[in-house]
Amino acid sequence: MRNRHIVTLAVILTFSSGISPINAQVTDSQTEVLVIDTKSPAHPFPHFWEKMFGSGRAILSLREGYRGDLRAVKQITDFTYVRFHGIFNDEVGTYSEDSQGHPVYNFSYIDQIYDGLLANGVRPFIEISFMPNQLAASHTLQAFWYHPNVAPPKEWNRWDDLVKAFAQHLVERYGIDEVSQWYFEVWNEPNLDFWAGQPRQETYWELYDQTAVTIKKVNPRLRVGGPATAQAAWVDAFIKHCAEKQIPLDYVSTHVYANDTAKDIFGTQEDIPRDRMVCRAVDKVHNQIKSSSMPSLPLIWSEFNASYKNEPDVTDTTYMGPWMADTIRQCDGLVDIMSYWTFSDVFEEQGVVKTPFYGGYGLIAADGIPKPAFNAFKLLHELGDERLQLDSESALLTRRKDGTLVLAVWNYAPPEQSGSPRKITLRFKSTNQKHASVSRVDGEHGDVHPAYEKMGRPRYPTQKQIQELRSAANLSAPQAEHLQHGELTITLPSHGLAVIELK
């Protein structure tokens, strides 16, 4: 049987609500030409952007809505890890003290939480947080709706004993061969108001040292890292500290959001646009690791998104398709894992969800309604595991193991701008494919918002409306196209996504 090569073209298009491929007007004189050489040099292209997702806090993972959303995202990305806050929160019931002040451990809910993840083919990336109230040195509560205690422990030996008992229980329940494939991350964003130790950096070093050493004493195969900072902070100093003190460190983790400021990330007054901030920060930390005494440390970006605020025009819209595609393009080769915050709007940091579309971080809105970002991830999953050289800042050329070629092309515009359509002729070299099938995410395909607007933006959709919205969010069937002389011309309105398979 002869080998048959299939070329898949993933074209990331951005469609504003008033523009579609049908009504977008672009003159022939404005047509761009992108030459795609299918024999260009290639390098490995692991899917670092879809290995891990963040989610609402630990206790929410017991909800059926959470688990349903997890299964849906697992199906389209095959992600491996999930990270959430609050495994030691009082609501999980892990730590209390009896009338004599003796510690009492209860792993009942922890078992249900991790059993639920594993049953759905996802492993925990364990953020060790926050402080149980009876173990805390003070009643210092963070501003989240569920108000976690962010104080240091009142006694370090009690904290060490809790961490030891927790890690030992996991190894005994799941086995070291399983748990050694998990990650332990010490705390969350200690450079902000999630850590009340003073001074913050010095006291976080103590927290990390105590925790990491304790975990490694349980079993040296367990993986531990940090500093889990916001704004790409502290990494160089953290590596230096661990190296000098010989503290265990298996990986580095930190966070950034696309609307963070240059002052907070770089200490400058630059105006860094939303589509550049994340990978600028990733590059900064990547270089810090490479220039450190531990240059081979993996970099796990354990939170990122296009916004840390609730911005409906950003995270709820088709804007996320080109933003994600360009983030993937820029961050390739700089990071091992990037964890999108979050896979679901089963999430309560700002309180109970009040309406389906409020600018939540998740790929799936309340009531299991997929957003355009969900469909963007679904199409970006189709990219291959090799990246081929391509002279473009708005395209990715990849190849799968079976020889299938996948090209991503996008038309980015800031979320506050409608942008202009682009007419692009894709000119293929070294391939004889004649036919194409095109899948899209835009204002008319895979975007639930027109249907939601049409039904009057109900705050509490009925069961019938929920089913209609889920149906409206589904991707349309691919559209058949024919290549003329090895070329395909497509109009890319501002804000949208498509996948083109050439046969």
C-alpha positions as MATLAB code, in Angstrom:
seq = 'MRNRHIVTLAVILTFSSGISPINAQVTDSQTEVLVIDTKSPAHPFPHFWEKMFGSGRAILSLREGYRGDLRAVKQITDFTYVRFHGIFNDEVGTYSEDSQGHPVYNFSYIDQIYDGLLANGVRPFIEISFMPNQLAASHTLQAFWYHPNVAPPKEWNRWDDLVKAFAQHLVERYGIDEVSQWYFEVWNEPNLDFWAGQPRQETYWELYDQTAVTIKKVNPRLRVGGPATAQAAWVDAFIKHCAEKQIPLDYVSTHVYANDTAKDIFGTQEDIPRDRMVCRAVDKVHNQIKSSSMPSLPLIWSEFNASYKNEPDVTDTTYMGPWMADTIRQCDGLVDIMSYWTFSDVFEEQGVVKTPFYGGYGLIAADGIPKPAFNAFKLLHELGDERLQLDSESALLTRRKDGTLVLAVWNYAPPEQSGSPRKITLRFKSTNQKHASVSRVDGEHGDVHPAYEKMGRPRYPTQKQIQELRSAANLSAPQAEHLQHGELTITLPSHGLAVIELK';
ca = [
       0.000    0.000    0.000;
       1.452    3.361   -0.966;
       1.832    6.084    1.618;
      -0.790    8.750    1.307;
       0.079   12.206    2.647;
      -2.655   14.520    3.861;
      -1.941   18.220    4.299;
      -3.993   19.970    6.977;
      -4.031   23.739    7.058;
      -5.087   25.297   10.353;
      -5.953   28.894    9.614;
      -6.639   31.037   12.628;
      -9.042   33.748   11.613;
     -10.484   36.442   13.780;
     -14.054   37.470   13.047;
     -15.738   40.467   14.594;
     -19.480   40.183   15.152;
     -20.361   42.193   12.071;
     -17.962   40.600    9.604;
     -17.958   37.124    8.081;
     -16.067   35.452    5.246;
     -19.120   36.063    3.063;
     -19.577   39.808    3.523;
     -15.985   40.915    4.174;
     -14.858   43.160    1.305;
     -11.208   42.999    0.240;
      -9.987   44.104   -3.173;
      -7.588   41.974   -5.257;
      -4.938   44.675   -4.932;
      -4.908   44.031   -1.174;
      -4.343   40.292   -1.479;
      -1.353   38.979    0.454;
       0.588   35.922   -0.674;
       1.984   33.410    1.796;
       4.376   30.898    0.243;
       4.340   27.590    2.111;
       7.262   25.273    1.445;
       6.308   21.849    2.719;
       9.970   20.741    2.664;
      11.259   23.465    5.008;
      13.542   22.513    7.941;
      11.694   21.379   11.074;
      12.160   21.099   14.837;
      10.142   19.315   17.581;
       6.906   21.072   18.498;
       5.392   19.539   21.657;
       1.919   20.814   22.542;
       3.089   22.723   25.613;
      -0.051   24.886   25.692;
      -2.505   22.025   26.247;
      -0.732   19.726   28.718;
      -2.215   21.434   31.773;
      -5.136   23.674   32.734;
      -6.013   25.614   35.848;
      -9.416   25.496   37.493;
     -11.517   26.746   40.366;
     -10.426   25.748   43.881;
     -10.089   22.165   45.075;
     -13.543   21.648   46.585;
     -15.273   22.618   43.327;
     -13.808   19.527   41.649;
     -16.411   17.446   43.506;
     -19.216   19.075   41.499;
     -20.681   17.251   38.536;
     -20.574   20.455   36.473;
     -16.825   20.708   37.056;
     -16.267   17.078   36.109;
     -18.441   17.397   33.026;
     -16.415   20.383   31.824;
     -13.187   18.538   32.612;
     -14.291   15.613   30.458;
     -15.243   17.945   27.601;
     -11.846   19.703   27.609;
     -10.009   16.396   28.014;
     -11.787   15.148   24.897;
     -10.603   18.042   22.696;
      -7.069   18.509   24.096;
      -6.138   15.252   25.873;
      -4.580   17.365   28.639;
      -2.681   15.609   31.421;
      -2.669   17.862   34.508;
      -5.006   20.192   36.376;
      -3.974   22.780   38.963;
      -6.156   24.494   41.540;
      -5.904   26.439   44.791;
      -6.942   25.388   48.250;
      -6.251   21.705   48.857;
      -5.590   22.630   52.517;
      -8.568   24.996   52.834;
     -10.823   24.264   55.818;
     -13.723   23.320   53.522;
     -11.693   20.291   52.357;
     -11.450   19.193   56.009;
      -7.818   18.092   55.895;
      -6.581   19.647   59.143;
      -8.156   20.380   62.498;
      -7.168   20.174   66.141;
      -8.847   18.347   69.020;
      -9.741   19.882   72.372;
      -6.175   19.359   73.589;
      -4.731   21.080   70.518;
      -3.446   17.893   68.880;
      -3.520   17.782   65.065;
      -6.235   15.697   63.399;
      -5.903   14.762   59.711;
      -8.805   13.779   57.463;
      -8.100   12.827   53.839;
     -11.661   11.834   52.917;
     -12.375   14.763   50.575;
      -8.805   14.771   49.255;
      -9.303   11.160   48.186;
     -12.584   12.017   46.449;
     -10.971   15.004   44.712;
      -7.987   13.099   43.322;
     -10.001    9.937   42.602;
     -12.299   12.074   40.456;
      -9.428   13.547   38.466;
      -7.751   10.204   37.873;
     -11.023    8.554   36.861;
     -11.216   11.103   34.042;
      -7.638   10.576   32.873;
      -6.155   13.721   34.472;
      -3.427   13.920   37.111;
      -3.138   16.593   39.808;
      -0.554   19.352   39.691;
      -0.725   19.938   43.433;
      -0.529   23.536   44.562;
       0.097   23.209   48.305;
      -2.168   25.914   49.718;
      -3.638   27.594   51.724;
      -3.156   27.597   55.510;
      -5.731   25.730   57.648;
      -7.191   28.261   60.094;
      -6.267   26.262   63.188;
      -2.679   25.943   61.957;
      -2.292   29.609   60.973;
      -0.205   32.091   62.965;
      -2.912   34.730   62.428;
      -6.363   35.159   60.961;
      -5.138   36.805   57.745;
      -7.689   36.302   54.999;
      -7.216   37.025   51.296;
      -9.891   38.968   49.407;
     -11.285   36.090   47.314;
     -14.958   35.328   47.906;
     -14.025   32.180   49.837;
     -11.362   34.072   51.872;
      -8.412   31.675   52.199;
      -6.063   32.115   55.122;
      -2.660   33.204   53.810;
      -0.721   33.438   57.077;
       2.391   31.399   57.808;
       1.963   28.444   60.183;
       1.966   29.062   63.910;
       4.495   26.230   64.320;
       6.743   25.020   61.518;
       6.926   21.489   62.878;
       3.137   21.189   62.640;
       3.241   22.376   59.033;
       5.981   19.861   58.260;
       3.962   17.088   59.876;
       0.891   17.982   57.803;
       2.869   18.011   54.547;
       4.517   14.709   55.475;
       1.214   13.030   56.342;
      -0.374   14.376   53.142;
       2.420   13.147   50.868;
       2.664    9.794   52.633;
      -1.080    9.278   52.303;
      -0.956    9.951   48.552;
       1.915    7.503   48.054;
       0.150    4.838   50.128;
      -3.165    5.295   48.303;
      -1.985    5.673   44.699;
       1.530    4.194   44.746;
       4.852    5.889   44.151;
       4.891    4.963   40.450;
       1.737    7.056   40.019;
       2.420    9.949   42.406;
       5.973   10.390   41.086;
       4.309   11.510   37.835;
       2.483   14.322   39.683;
       3.928   17.716   40.629;
       3.985   19.460   44.016;
       4.082   23.271   43.837;
       4.626   25.273   47.016;
       1.926   27.933   47.474;
       0.472   30.483   45.046;
       1.754   33.953   44.166;
       3.611   34.650   47.423;
       4.797   38.006   46.068;
       1.200   39.287   46.219;
      -1.465   39.203   48.934;
      -1.651   35.396   48.895;
       1.196   35.252   51.418;
       1.211   37.243   54.641;
       4.696   36.383   55.814;
       6.959   39.422   56.265;
       9.222   40.086   54.562;
       7.475   38.140   51.841;
      10.436   36.733   49.941;
      12.468   35.703   52.969;
       9.512   34.018   54.678;
       8.467   32.298   51.459;
      11.973   30.862   51.184;
      11.411   29.318   54.622;
       8.018   27.945   53.568;
       9.488   26.456   50.414;
      12.539   25.001   52.171;
      10.492   23.318   54.878;
       7.955   21.954   52.405;
      10.373   20.748   49.727;
      12.667   18.980   52.168;
       9.701   17.286   53.832;
       8.286   16.057   50.523;
      11.639   14.630   49.433;
      11.983   12.825   52.775;
       8.734   11.000   52.020;
      10.192    9.829   48.707;
      12.958   11.401   46.621;
      11.030   10.556   43.423;
       8.349   13.131   44.276;
       8.710   16.334   42.218;
       8.581   19.723   43.903;
       9.031   23.280   42.673;
       8.117   26.959   42.896;
       8.086   29.876   43.464;
       4.647   30.080   41.757;
       4.936   33.869   41.695;
       2.772   36.368   39.894;
       4.298   38.718   37.312;
       7.238   36.415   36.472;
       8.920   37.508   39.709;
      11.674   36.145   41.965;
      12.807   33.272   39.714;
      16.489   34.203   39.466;
      16.739   34.843   43.208;
      14.795   31.657   43.956;
      17.124   29.456   41.911;
      20.139   31.083   43.548;
      18.658   30.484   46.994;
      17.926   26.797   46.319;
      21.371   26.233   44.815;
      23.237   27.916   47.677;
      21.189   26.216   50.411;
      21.018   22.880   48.542;
      17.232   22.866   48.694;
      15.439   20.391   46.387;
      14.134   21.998   43.189;
      12.809   19.935   40.275;
      11.272   22.729   38.190;
      10.514   26.438   38.197;
       6.967   27.844   38.049;
       5.599   31.354   37.717;
       2.664   33.300   36.221;
       1.825   36.199   33.938;
      -1.280   37.626   32.286;
      -1.412   39.498   29.020;
      -2.711   42.681   30.677;
       0.002   42.783   33.346;
       2.120   45.929   33.108;
       5.705   46.319   31.922;
       6.461   48.091   35.212;
       5.429   45.019   37.205;
       7.142   42.485   34.919;
      10.257   44.295   33.683;
      10.496   47.452   35.792;
      10.117   49.624   32.683;
       7.576   52.101   31.331;
       7.126   50.260   28.018;
       3.690   49.913   26.472;
       3.733   46.176   25.740;
       0.605   45.091   23.845;
      -1.632   42.276   25.022;
      -0.463   39.892   22.293;
       3.212   40.272   23.285;
       3.276   40.399   27.084;
       2.986   36.706   27.929;
       5.849   35.467   25.774;
       8.036   38.469   26.629;
       7.720   37.373   30.252;
       8.304   33.725   29.381;
      11.453   34.696   27.491;
      12.687   36.685   30.495;
      12.357   33.700   32.838;
      13.700   31.258   30.247;
      16.873   33.360   30.022;
      17.146   33.601   33.809;
      17.089   29.811   34.059;
      19.639   29.361   31.267;
      22.038   31.828   32.880;
      21.663   30.315   36.361;
      23.649   27.556   38.046;
      20.769   25.175   37.226;
      20.269   25.795   33.471;
      18.421   22.529   32.794;
      15.490   23.223   35.126;
      12.116   22.731   33.398;
       9.931   25.846   33.192;
       6.258   25.334   33.989;
       4.115   28.425   33.462;
       1.384   27.471   35.913;
      -0.999   30.362   35.106;
      -1.583   32.501   32.024;
      -4.468   34.007   30.093;
      -5.252   37.061   27.991;
      -6.587   38.857   31.075;
      -6.531   38.600   34.872;
      -9.722   40.658   34.969;
     -13.265   39.729   33.996;
     -13.337   41.177   30.467;
     -16.233   39.748   28.416;
     -14.821   41.231   25.188;
     -11.646   39.205   25.707;
     -12.057   35.763   27.263;
     -15.657   35.182   26.130;
     -15.091   36.015   22.465;
     -13.482   34.865   19.235;
     -10.523   37.142   20.071;
      -9.035   34.199   21.952;
      -8.361   32.181   18.778;
      -5.672   34.416   17.229;
      -4.369   35.439   20.639;
      -3.738   31.808   21.562;
      -2.262   30.978   18.150;
       0.208   33.843   18.329;
       1.091   33.035   21.939;
       1.912   29.490   20.854;
       4.046   30.815   17.991;
       6.030   33.173   20.204;
       6.495   30.874   23.215;
       7.605   27.821   21.239;
      10.968   26.609   22.522;
      10.930   28.759   25.672;
       8.762   26.726   28.062;
       7.929   23.110   28.901;
       4.298   23.484   30.013;
       1.866   26.412   29.962;
      -1.297   26.133   32.055;
      -4.237   28.149   30.727;
      -6.257   29.647   33.565;
      -8.925   28.062   33.437;
     -10.720   25.223   31.675;
     -14.129   25.988   33.240;
     -16.222   28.799   34.688;
     -17.125   26.548   37.617;
     -15.173   29.123   39.555;
     -15.863   31.335   42.567;
     -12.971   33.696   43.225;
     -15.232   36.686   42.562;
     -18.295   34.948   44.002;
     -21.056   32.745   42.645;
     -21.485   33.078   38.876;
     -24.374   35.465   38.167;
     -24.714   35.201   34.389;
     -23.300   32.840   31.748;
     -21.008   35.368   30.038;
     -19.237   37.745   32.399;
     -15.631   37.487   31.200;
     -14.813   34.360   33.157;
     -11.463   32.729   32.499;
     -12.843   29.354   31.464;
     -13.176   27.691   28.079;
     -16.681   26.607   29.102;
     -19.273   28.965   30.561;
     -21.810   28.115   33.254;
     -24.266   25.321   32.376;
     -21.645   23.608   30.212;
     -21.866   26.119   27.344;
     -18.644   26.129   25.265;
     -17.131   29.513   24.443;
     -15.244   30.358   21.237;
     -12.002   29.722   23.161;
     -13.068   26.096   23.639;
     -13.375   25.709   19.890;
     -10.070   27.530   19.361;
      -8.318   24.983   21.563;
     -10.111   22.209   19.690;
      -8.697   23.396   16.383;
      -5.231   24.226   17.725;
      -5.042   20.647   18.979;
      -4.876   19.669   15.312;
      -1.405   21.209   14.937;
       1.408   18.722   14.352;
       4.314   17.813   16.613;
       7.004   19.262   14.337;
       7.247   22.958   13.425;
       8.534   23.815    9.961;
      10.364   27.021    9.160;
       8.051   29.722    7.806;
       8.907   33.371    7.232;
       5.868   34.902    8.899;
       4.925   36.514   12.216;
       1.292   35.544   11.796;
       1.513   31.891   10.770;
       2.661   28.474   11.997;
       3.549   25.548    9.768;
       3.588   22.151   11.478;
       3.663   18.470   10.585;
       2.216   15.420   12.285;
       3.926   12.043   12.631;
       1.947   10.637    9.710;
       3.232   13.380    7.392;
       0.123   15.552    7.611;
       1.000   19.253    7.359;
      -0.899   21.748    9.491;
      -0.630   25.485    8.901;
      -1.972   28.148   11.249;
      -2.582   31.664    9.891;
      -4.291   34.460   11.789;
      -5.481   38.021   11.544;
      -4.935   39.519   14.981;
      -6.456   42.757   16.251;
      -6.697   44.063   19.831;
     -10.025   43.227   21.485;
     -11.079   46.869   21.597;
     -10.631   47.216   17.811;
     -12.781   45.740   15.058;
      -9.757   45.332   12.798;
      -9.706   44.936    9.020;
     -10.150   41.804    6.918;
      -7.160   40.208    5.194;
      -7.303   38.407    1.875;
      -4.498   35.860    1.678;
      -3.451   33.527   -1.105;
      -1.814   30.417    0.308;
       0.706   29.218   -2.280;
       1.931   25.681   -1.621;
       5.283   24.383   -2.819;
       6.299   20.706   -3.001;
       2.772   19.317   -2.721;
       0.182   18.107   -5.230;
      -2.959   18.219   -3.085;
      -6.051   19.525   -4.900;
      -8.886   19.520   -2.385;
      -9.413   21.234    0.965;
     -11.934   21.053    3.787;
     -12.271   24.162    5.934;
     -13.471   24.298    9.552;
     -14.063   27.681   11.183;
     -14.551   29.460   14.487;
     -15.914   32.977   13.956;
     -19.033   35.034   14.501;
     -21.033   32.575   12.403;
     -19.317   29.303   13.310;
     -18.672   27.970   16.804;
     -19.593   31.238   18.519;
     -22.533   31.023   20.918;
     -22.989   34.778   21.279;
     -25.332   35.451   18.320;
     -27.758   32.858   19.676;
     -27.459   34.265   23.200;
     -28.109   37.794   21.957;
     -31.085   36.609   19.903;
     -32.753   35.077   22.946;
     -32.360   38.361   24.879;
     -29.248   37.566   26.953;
     -31.124   35.692   29.706;
     -29.396   35.816   33.069;
     -30.800   32.399   33.955;
     -31.336   30.447   30.712;
     -34.026   27.796   30.833;
     -33.142   24.155   30.235;
     -34.425   24.497   26.689;
     -32.329   27.615   26.112;
     -29.237   25.908   27.554;
     -29.603   23.101   25.023;
     -30.042   25.651   22.224;
     -26.923   27.521   23.324;
     -24.839   24.357   23.518;
     -25.999   23.461   20.025;
     -25.179   26.952   18.731;
     -21.657   26.628   20.155;
     -20.934   23.485   18.151;
     -18.492   23.738   15.292;
     -20.028   23.541   11.827;
     -19.137   20.738    9.426;
     -16.030   21.451    7.335;
     -16.558   23.248    4.021;
     -15.111   21.654    0.855;
     -12.766   23.822   -1.242;
     -10.672   23.201   -4.380;
      -7.099   24.385   -4.902;
      -6.343   26.169   -8.158;
      -2.756   25.609   -9.374;
      -1.610   24.810   -5.836;
      -3.193   27.929   -4.353;
      -6.052   28.638   -1.985;
      -7.314   32.174   -1.394;
      -9.160   32.918    1.796;
     -10.445   36.089    3.429;
      -9.653   36.446    7.106;
     -11.883   38.946    8.863;
     -10.663   40.392   12.122;
     -11.204   38.027   15.109;
     -11.764   34.188   14.030;
     -10.404   30.629   13.490;
     -10.363   27.874   10.845;
      -8.685   24.551   10.089;
      -8.078   23.618    6.464;
      -7.223   20.059    5.496;
      -5.705   19.557    2.067;
      -6.076   16.169    0.376;
];
